[in-house]
Amino acid sequence: MPMKYVMLRLDGGELLPLLFPEFMQHSHIAQSVPATVVSAGHVFLEDGKIIARGGSSSLDVLSRDEDSGIIQAYFDGQNVIQQEL
């Protein structure tokens, strides 16, 4: 089952992905955290890999190619908030 995500940039420049159920709106999640929205979309599991794609009409942003890798790093146990380049 696909889920949604919002990629946020915290005040220090760190990237933080938030994953949530599909029935919730991107904009509601984004408004609950004091951070800047970088991208948003849907998350899928394909061949054992996390794939982020699509976008958010409520936030008017698209997913980015690097989002899949950032989200995957959290699931791989790296648990390191990544800096945006």
C-alpha positions as CSV (number, residue, x, y, z in Angstrom):
1,M,0.0,0.0,0.0
2,P,1.5,3.4,-1.0
3,M,2.0,6.0,1.7
4,K,2.6,9.7,1.4
5,Y,5.6,11.7,2.4
6,V,6.8,15.3,3.0
7,M,10.5,16.1,2.9
8,L,11.2,19.0,5.3
9,R,14.3,21.2,5.7
10,L,14.9,22.1,9.3
11,D,16.4,25.4,10.4
12,G,19.9,23.9,10.4
13,G,19.5,22.7,6.8
14,E,18.9,19.0,7.8
15,L,16.4,17.1,5.7
16,L,13.7,15.2,7.5
17,P,11.2,12.9,5.7
18,L,7.8,12.3,7.3
19,L,5.8,9.3,6.1
20,F,2.1,9.0,6.7
21,P,-1.0,7.2,5.6
22,E,-2.5,8.0,2.2
23,F,-5.8,9.3,3.6
24,M,-4.1,12.3,5.2
25,Q,-3.3,15.5,3.3
26,H,0.3,16.6,2.7
27,S,-0.6,20.2,3.7
28,H,-1.9,19.1,7.1
29,I,1.3,17.2,7.9
30,A,3.5,20.0,6.7
31,Q,1.6,22.6,8.8
32,S,2.2,20.5,12.0
33,V,6.0,21.0,11.9
34,P,7.9,24.3,11.9
35,A,10.1,23.6,8.9
36,T,10.3,24.4,5.1
37,V,8.7,22.0,2.7
38,V,11.3,20.8,0.1
39,S,9.3,18.1,-1.7
40,A,6.3,15.7,-1.3
41,G,4.7,12.8,-3.0
42,H,4.0,9.1,-2.5
43,V,6.3,6.3,-1.4
44,F,6.2,2.8,-2.9
45,L,8.0,-0.4,-2.2
46,E,9.3,-1.9,-5.5
47,D,11.6,-4.9,-5.6
48,G,12.6,-4.2,-2.0
49,K,13.5,-0.6,-2.6
50,I,11.7,2.6,-1.5
51,I,10.7,4.7,-4.4
52,A,9.4,8.3,-3.9
53,R,7.5,9.8,-6.8
54,G,4.6,12.0,-7.7
55,G,3.8,15.3,-5.9
56,S,1.4,17.1,-3.7
57,S,-1.4,19.3,-5.1
58,S,-2.1,20.7,-1.7
59,L,1.5,21.9,-1.3
60,D,2.1,22.5,-5.0
61,V,5.5,20.6,-5.0
62,L,6.9,17.5,-6.7
63,S,9.0,14.7,-5.5
64,R,12.8,14.8,-6.2
65,D,15.1,12.0,-7.5
66,E,17.1,12.1,-4.3
67,D,14.1,11.7,-2.0
68,S,14.1,7.9,-2.5
69,G,17.6,7.6,-1.2
70,I,17.1,9.9,1.8
71,I,14.0,7.9,2.9
72,Q,15.8,4.6,2.2
73,A,18.7,5.6,4.5
74,Y,16.3,6.0,7.4
75,F,14.9,2.5,6.9
76,D,18.4,1.1,6.5
77,G,19.1,2.2,10.1
78,Q,21.5,5.0,9.2
79,N,19.2,7.4,11.2
80,V,21.3,10.3,10.1
81,I,19.5,13.5,9.3
82,Q,21.0,14.5,5.9
83,Q,22.1,17.9,4.9
84,E,20.7,19.4,1.7
85,L,23.3,20.0,-0.9
